[in-house]
Amino acid sequence: MRRWAEELPQVLWSYHTTPHSSTNKTPFRLTFGTEAVIPIKEYTTRRQQQRLAPKHFQPHDLVLKKITRTTDNNKLTLAWEGQYRITEEVGRGAYCLENLADKKIPRTWNFINLRVYNN
């Protein structure tokens, strides 16, 4: 009996957010006039917006660059490498890099493939 009491909030949430066959609407929508916002969807949306917001790096910022996956890599292979220095921004979110020995890295790198280096 005690276990049932612990599970009751999840059971009620599920019931109130599941469309019923007679109305094709959820009880939550019929009561409040809007669909319930599932907490994980709200969190996921907020997290995606944070992740996709362009990061602005300044020249001389130290960054890591994402390692391109190949068939030889597995999930235990490192995802990020280096210490690279931003040399310039060449477009919206595109950056030129150089290593710490001042050797230019070929091609530009998008902000999605860069992460701030925290030593």
Backbone as a printed PyTorch tensor [residue, N CA C, xyz], in Angstrom:
tensor([[[  0.8280,  -1.1950,   0.0000],
         [  0.0000,   0.0000,   0.0000],
         [  0.8750,   1.2630,   0.0000]],

        [[  1.9430,   1.2470,   0.7370],
         [  2.8170,   2.4020,   0.8320],
         [  3.4580,   2.7240,  -0.5240]],

        [[  3.8430,   1.7050,  -1.2700],
         [  4.4560,   1.9090,  -2.5800],
         [  3.4810,   2.6010,  -3.5290]],

        [[  2.2200,   2.2500,  -3.4640],
         [  1.2070,   2.8640,  -4.3190],
         [  1.1510,   4.3800,  -4.0720]],

        [[  1.2250,   4.7790,  -2.8290],
         [  1.1740,   6.1990,  -2.4900],
         [  2.3670,   6.9540,  -3.0850]],

        [[  3.5150,   6.3020,  -3.1570],
         [  4.6940,   6.9400,  -3.7390],
         [  4.5650,   7.1070,  -5.2510]],

        [[  3.8710,   6.1820,  -5.8900],
         [  3.7250,   6.2030,  -7.3440],
         [  2.5370,   7.0300,  -7.8170]],

        [[  1.6600,   7.4270,  -6.9250],
         [  0.4230,   8.1080,  -7.2990],
         [  0.6460,   9.3860,  -8.1140]],

        [[  1.5700,  10.2720,  -7.7770],
         [  1.7440,  11.4820,  -8.5950],
         [  2.0810,  11.1780, -10.0610]],

        [[  2.9420,  10.1920, -10.3130],
         [  3.2870,   9.8380, -11.6890],
         [  2.0930,   9.2320, -12.4220]],

        [[  1.3140,   8.4090, -11.7150],
         [  0.1310,   7.7860, -12.3230],
         [ -0.8820,   8.8640, -12.6870]],

        [[ -1.1210,   9.8060, -11.7930],
         [ -2.0720,  10.8850, -12.0680],
         [ -1.5930,  11.7680, -13.2160]],

        [[ -0.3070,  12.0760, -13.2430],
         [  0.2420,  12.8760, -14.3460],
         [  0.0100,  12.1690, -15.6710]],

        [[  0.2800,  10.8930, -15.7010],
         [  0.0790,  10.1120, -16.9170],
         [ -1.3850,  10.1270, -17.3380]],

        [[ -2.2740,   9.9500, -16.4000],
         [ -3.7110,   9.9390, -16.6940],
         [ -4.1560,  11.3000, -17.2280]],

        [[ -3.7220,  12.3690, -16.5850],
         [ -4.1710,  13.7100, -16.9610],
         [ -3.5620,  14.2140, -18.2670]],

        [[ -2.5030,  13.5940, -18.7420],
         [ -1.8490,  14.0560, -19.9700],
         [ -1.9830,  13.0720, -21.1260]],

        [[ -2.8570,  12.0780, -20.9780],
         [ -3.1020,  11.1060, -22.0370],
         [ -4.4550,  11.3960, -22.6810]],

        [[ -4.5200,  11.5440, -24.0190],
         [ -5.8120,  11.7950, -24.6730],
         [ -6.7750,  10.6250, -24.4500]],

        [[ -8.0210,  10.9590, -24.1740],
         [ -9.0490,   9.9400, -23.9760],
         [ -9.7850,   9.7110, -25.2810]],

        [[-10.2110,   8.4890, -25.5060],
         [-10.8330,   8.1220, -26.7760],
         [-12.1630,   8.8350, -27.0030]],

        [[-12.8900,   9.1570, -25.9560],
         [-14.2060,   9.7830, -26.1300],
         [-14.1020,  11.2420, -26.5770]],

        [[-13.0780,  11.9550, -26.1380],
         [-12.9480,  13.3790, -26.4700],
         [-11.7570,  13.6840, -27.3770]],

        [[-10.8400,  12.7510, -27.5020],
         [ -9.5750,  12.9510, -28.2230],
         [ -8.7680,  14.1190, -27.6530]],

        [[ -9.0180,  14.4520, -26.4100],
         [ -8.2880,  15.5070, -25.7130],
         [ -7.8540,  14.9850, -24.3530]],

        [[ -6.8590,  15.6290, -23.7830],
         [ -6.4080,  15.2300, -22.4530],
         [ -7.2870,  15.8930, -21.3990]],

        [[ -7.4770,  15.2460, -20.2400],
         [ -8.2120,  15.8950, -19.1590],
         [ -7.5770,  17.2300, -18.7520]],

        [[ -6.2700,  17.3270, -18.8340],
         [ -5.5870,  18.5750, -18.5010],
         [ -6.0430,  19.6920, -19.4300]],

        [[ -6.1150,  19.4030, -20.7360],
         [ -6.5470,  20.4120, -21.7160],
         [ -7.9990,  20.8080, -21.4880]],

        [[ -8.8490,  19.8400, -21.1830],
         [-10.2540,  20.1540, -20.9370],
         [-10.4170,  21.0190, -19.6860]],

        [[ -9.5650,  20.8250, -18.7100],
         [ -9.6600,  21.5880, -17.4660],
         [ -9.0490,  22.9800, -17.6000]],

        [[ -7.8460,  23.0640, -18.1850],
         [ -7.1040,  24.3210, -18.1880],
         [ -7.0690,  25.0340, -19.5370]],

        [[ -7.5640,  24.3940, -20.5940],
         [ -7.6130,  25.0290, -21.9030],
         [ -6.3020,  25.0360, -22.6650]],

        [[ -5.3140,  24.3590, -22.1580],
         [ -4.0110,  24.2740, -22.8190],
         [ -3.3820,  22.9280, -22.4930]],

        [[ -2.4400,  22.5050, -23.3320],
         [ -1.7590,  21.2410, -23.0590],
         [ -0.7590,  21.4170, -21.9270]],

        [[ -0.5610,  20.3670, -21.1870],
         [  0.4240,  20.3840, -20.1060],
         [  1.8220,  20.4080, -20.7100]],

        [[  2.7010,  21.1380, -20.0800],
         [  4.0980,  21.1580, -20.5030],
         [  4.8130,  20.0990, -19.6900]],

        [[  5.2900,  19.0950, -20.3790],
         [  5.9880,  18.0140, -19.7010],
         [  7.3570,  18.5460, -19.2880]],

        [[  7.7200,  18.4150, -18.0190],
         [  8.9680,  19.0180, -17.5270],
         [ 10.2030,  18.6670, -18.3480]],

        [[ 10.3330,  17.4430, -18.7980],
         [ 11.5370,  17.0710, -19.5520],
         [ 11.5620,  17.7640, -20.9070]],

        [[ 10.3980,  17.9890, -21.5240],
         [ 10.3590,  18.7070, -22.7990],
         [ 10.7850,  20.1580, -22.6040]],

        [[ 10.3360,  20.7520, -21.5180],
         [ 10.7180,  22.1270, -21.2160],
         [ 12.2280,  22.2190, -20.9970]],

        [[ 12.7740,  21.2930, -20.2450],
         [ 14.2100,  21.2710, -19.9790],
         [ 14.9840,  21.0550, -21.2790]],

        [[ 14.5280,  20.1060, -22.0990],
         [ 15.2140,  19.7910, -23.3500],
         [ 15.2140,  20.9930, -24.2810]],

        [[ 14.0810,  21.6650, -24.3990],
         [ 13.9950,  22.8430, -25.2570],
         [ 14.9460,  23.9280, -24.7820]],

        [[ 14.9610,  24.1970, -23.4870],
         [ 15.8360,  25.2230, -22.9340],
         [ 17.3050,  24.8530, -23.1600]],

        [[ 17.6340,  23.5910, -22.9670],
         [ 19.0140,  23.1190, -23.1350],
         [ 19.4630,  23.2480, -24.5940]],

        [[ 18.5590,  22.9040, -25.5330],
         [ 18.8980,  23.0150, -26.9460],
         [ 19.1230,  24.4670, -27.3430]],

        [[ 18.3040,  25.3640, -26.8180],
         [ 18.4680,  26.7770, -27.1360],
         [ 19.7960,  27.2990, -26.6050]],

        [[ 20.1810,  26.8570, -25.4200],
         [ 21.4680,  27.2730, -24.8630],
         [ 22.6140,  26.7450, -25.7110]],

        [[ 22.4760,  25.4970, -26.1340],
         [ 23.5500,  24.8530, -26.8830],
         [ 23.7050,  25.4540, -28.2750]],

        [[ 22.5730,  25.8370, -28.8930],
         [ 22.6230,  26.3450, -30.2520],
         [ 22.8260,  27.8500, -30.3310]],

        [[ 22.7790,  28.5250, -29.1940],
         [ 23.0480,  29.9630, -29.2080],
         [ 24.5020,  30.1610, -29.6210]],

        [[ 24.7360,  30.9970, -30.6300],
         [ 26.1160,  31.1610, -31.1000],
         [ 27.0470,  31.6030, -29.9790]],

        [[ 28.1650,  30.9290, -29.8770],
         [ 29.1920,  31.3100, -28.9130],
         [ 30.0910,  32.3150, -29.6160]],

        [[ 30.4260,  33.3500, -28.9270],
         [ 31.3060,  34.3530, -29.5180],
         [ 32.6740,  34.2350, -28.8720]],

        [[ 33.6190,  33.8360, -29.6900],
         [ 34.9950,  33.7450, -29.2310],
         [ 35.7390,  34.9960, -29.6840]],

        [[ 36.7140,  35.3700, -28.9260],
         [ 37.5540,  36.5220, -29.2570],
         [ 38.9150,  36.0070, -29.7250]],

        [[ 39.6170,  36.7950, -30.5500],
         [ 40.9760,  36.3940, -30.9070],
         [ 41.8020,  36.1520, -29.6410]],

        [[ 42.6140,  35.1270, -29.6920],
         [ 43.5000,  34.6910, -28.5990],
         [ 42.7830,  33.8480, -27.5400]],

        [[ 41.4700,  33.6060, -27.6810],
         [ 40.7910,  32.6740, -26.7700],
         [ 41.3160,  31.2700, -27.0210]],

        [[ 41.4610,  30.4880, -25.9620],
         [ 41.8860,  29.0940, -26.1000],
         [ 40.6530,  28.2090, -26.1760]],

        [[ 40.6550,  27.2900, -27.1450],
         [ 39.5110,  26.4060, -27.3570],
         [ 39.9760,  24.9770, -27.5970]],

        [[ 39.0410,  24.0540, -27.4710],
         [ 39.2160,  22.6680, -27.8990],
         [ 38.4040,  22.5030, -29.1660]],

        [[ 38.8550,  21.6330, -30.0720],
         [ 38.0460,  21.3680, -31.2620],
         [ 37.5590,  19.9300, -31.2300]],

        [[ 36.3860,  19.7330, -31.7890],
         [ 35.7720,  18.4140, -31.7980],
         [ 36.5290,  17.4990, -32.7530]],

        [[ 36.7470,  16.2680, -32.3150],
         [ 37.4240,  15.2810, -33.1500],
         [ 36.3900,  14.6660, -34.0790]],

        [[ 36.7020,  14.6460, -35.3650],
         [ 35.8050,  14.0440, -36.3380],
         [ 35.7820,  12.5380, -36.1330]],

        [[ 34.6010,  11.9880, -36.0070],
         [ 34.4560,  10.5450, -35.7780],
         [ 34.7560,   9.7690, -37.0500]],

        [[ 35.4320,   8.6420, -36.8840],
         [ 35.6850,   7.7260, -37.9940],
         [ 35.2100,   6.3470, -37.5740]],

        [[ 35.2880,   5.4000, -38.4630],
         [ 34.8550,   4.0390, -38.1260],
         [ 35.7920,   3.3910, -37.1130]],

        [[ 37.0190,   3.9100, -36.9870],
         [ 37.9640,   3.3580, -36.0180],
         [ 37.6670,   3.8140, -34.5910]],

        [[ 36.9140,   4.8960, -34.4660],
         [ 36.6070,   5.4310, -33.1370],
         [ 35.4890,   4.6360, -32.4810]],

        [[ 35.5100,   4.6080, -31.1710],
         [ 34.3920,   4.0370, -30.4290],
         [ 33.9500,   5.0580, -29.3920]],

        [[ 32.9820,   4.6930, -28.5630],
         [ 32.4330,   5.6760, -27.6310],
         [ 33.4100,   6.0820, -26.5310]],

        [[ 34.4890,   5.3410, -26.3650],
         [ 35.4810,   5.6950, -25.3570],
         [ 36.5890,   6.5890, -25.9090]],

        [[ 36.5820,   6.8110, -27.2190],
         [ 37.5640,   7.6880, -27.8390],
         [ 37.2730,   9.1280, -27.4220]],

        [[ 38.3150,   9.8960, -27.1980],
         [ 38.1330,  11.3000, -26.8230],
         [ 37.3280,  12.0450, -27.8790]],

        [[ 36.4680,  12.9510, -27.4330],
         [ 35.6320,  13.7150, -28.3520],
         [ 36.2340,  15.0770, -28.6860]],

        [[ 37.1310,  15.5750, -27.8420],
         [ 37.7090,  16.9060, -28.0290],
         [ 39.2270,  16.8180, -27.9560]],

        [[ 39.9110,  17.6740, -28.7060],
         [ 41.3680,  17.6510, -28.6940],
         [ 41.9400,  19.0580, -28.6690]],

        [[ 43.1680,  19.0980, -28.2110],
         [ 43.9880,  20.2630, -28.3740],
         [ 43.9270,  21.3030, -27.2900]],

        [[ 44.6180,  22.2920, -27.5890],
         [ 44.5270,  23.6490, -27.0920],
         [ 44.8160,  24.4380, -28.3470]],

        [[ 43.8200,  25.1130, -28.8260],
         [ 43.9880,  25.9210, -30.0270],
         [ 43.6370,  27.3590, -29.6990]],

        [[ 44.2340,  28.2520, -30.4370],
         [ 43.9920,  29.6740, -30.2330],
         [ 43.1420,  30.1860, -31.3940]],

        [[ 42.1320,  30.9780, -31.0700],
         [ 41.3240,  31.6380, -32.0990],
         [ 42.1800,  32.7500, -32.7050]],

        [[ 42.2690,  32.7720, -34.0390],
         [ 43.0200,  33.8560, -34.6800],
         [ 42.0860,  34.9370, -35.2090]],

        [[ 40.9430,  34.5140, -35.7550],
         [ 39.9820,  35.5000, -36.2540],
         [ 38.6250,  34.8470, -36.4870]],

        [[ 37.6010,  35.6950, -36.4960],
         [ 36.2590,  35.2450, -36.8650],
         [ 36.0770,  35.6110, -38.3270]],

        [[ 35.7460,  34.6180, -39.1620],
         [ 35.6400,  34.8740, -40.5990],
         [ 34.1980,  34.9190, -41.0840]],

        [[ 33.2720,  34.6920, -40.2140],
         [ 31.8540,  34.7440, -40.5560],
         [ 31.0600,  34.5340, -39.2880]],

        [[ 29.7670,  34.4640, -39.4250],
         [ 28.9250,  34.2600, -38.2460],
         [ 29.1810,  32.8760, -37.6680]],

        [[ 29.9490,  32.8250, -36.6000],
         [ 30.2120,  31.5660, -35.9190],
         [ 31.3120,  30.7210, -36.5320]],

        [[ 32.0410,  31.2390, -37.5130],
         [ 33.1470,  30.5030, -38.1380],
         [ 34.4670,  31.1480, -37.7230]],

        [[ 35.4150,  30.2960, -37.3210],
         [ 36.6690,  30.8020, -36.7640],
         [ 37.8700,  30.1120, -37.3940]],

        [[ 38.9700,  30.8620, -37.4860],
         [ 40.2600,  30.2940, -37.8710],
         [ 41.0230,  29.9910, -36.5880]],

        [[ 41.7600,  28.8760, -36.6180],
         [ 42.4980,  28.4370, -35.4350],
         [ 43.9770,  28.2980, -35.7410]],

        [[ 44.7630,  28.3370, -34.6750],
         [ 46.1730,  27.9810, -34.7550],
         [ 46.5260,  27.2430, -33.4760]],

        [[ 47.5470,  26.3710, -33.5640],
         [ 47.9720,  25.6840, -32.3410],
         [ 48.8520,  26.6280, -31.5300]],

        [[ 49.3110,  26.1780, -30.3860],
         [ 50.0810,  27.0640, -29.5070],
         [ 51.4780,  27.3630, -30.0400]],

        [[ 51.9080,  26.6140, -31.0760],
         [ 53.1920,  26.8890, -31.7280],
         [ 53.0000,  27.8340, -32.9190]],

        [[ 51.8560,  28.5090, -32.9850],
         [ 51.5160,  29.4820, -34.0320],
         [ 51.3940,  28.8750, -35.4220]],

        [[ 51.1170,  27.5800, -35.5130],
         [ 50.9070,  26.9380, -36.8090],
         [ 49.4080,  26.9530, -37.1150]],

        [[ 49.0470,  27.5450, -38.2740],
         [ 47.6350,  27.6410, -38.6510],
         [ 47.0370,  26.2600, -38.8870]],

        [[ 45.7940,  26.0840, -38.4310],
         [ 45.0460,  24.8470, -38.6580],
         [ 44.2420,  25.0450, -39.9390]],

        [[ 44.3260,  24.0950, -40.8920],
         [ 43.6030,  24.2810, -42.1480],
         [ 42.0890,  24.3120, -41.9290]],

        [[ 41.4140,  25.0470, -42.7430],
         [ 39.9630,  25.2360, -42.8110],
         [ 39.4360,  26.0430, -41.6390]],

        [[ 38.2210,  26.4930, -41.7640],
         [ 37.5760,  27.2220, -40.6730],
         [ 36.7850,  26.2380, -39.8260]],

        [[ 36.4940,  26.6530, -38.5960],
         [ 35.7730,  25.7960, -37.6580],
         [ 34.5290,  26.5130, -37.1680]],

        [[ 33.3980,  25.8190, -37.2160],
         [ 32.1380,  26.3680, -36.7390],
         [ 32.1010,  26.3310, -35.2210]],

        [[ 31.3940,  27.2750, -34.6150],
         [ 31.3220,  27.3620, -33.1520],
         [ 30.7630,  26.0970, -32.5180]],

        [[ 29.9380,  25.3430, -33.2470],
         [ 29.3710,  24.1050, -32.6980],
         [ 30.4720,  23.0810, -32.4540]],

        [[ 31.5410,  23.1590, -33.2300],
         [ 32.6480,  22.2160, -33.0960],
         [ 33.7790,  22.7390, -32.2220]],

        [[ 33.5240,  23.8120, -31.4930],
         [ 34.5300,  24.3910, -30.6060],
         [ 33.9840,  24.4880, -29.1930]],

        [[ 34.8690,  24.3730, -28.2420],
         [ 34.4990,  24.4750, -26.8280],
         [ 35.5960,  25.2640, -26.1190]],

        [[ 35.1890,  26.1080, -25.1830],
         [ 36.1590,  26.9020, -24.4220],
         [ 37.0820,  25.9640, -23.6560]],

        [[ 38.3720,  26.2510, -23.7200],
         [ 39.3480,  25.4540, -22.9760],
         [ 39.4430,  25.9930, -21.5610]],

        [[ 39.1680,  25.1460, -20.5890],
         [ 39.3000,  25.5120, -19.1750],
         [ 40.4530,  24.7240, -18.5930]],

        [[ 41.5260,  25.4070, -18.2210],
         [ 42.6830,  24.6790, -17.6960],
         [ 42.5950,  24.4600, -16.2270]]])
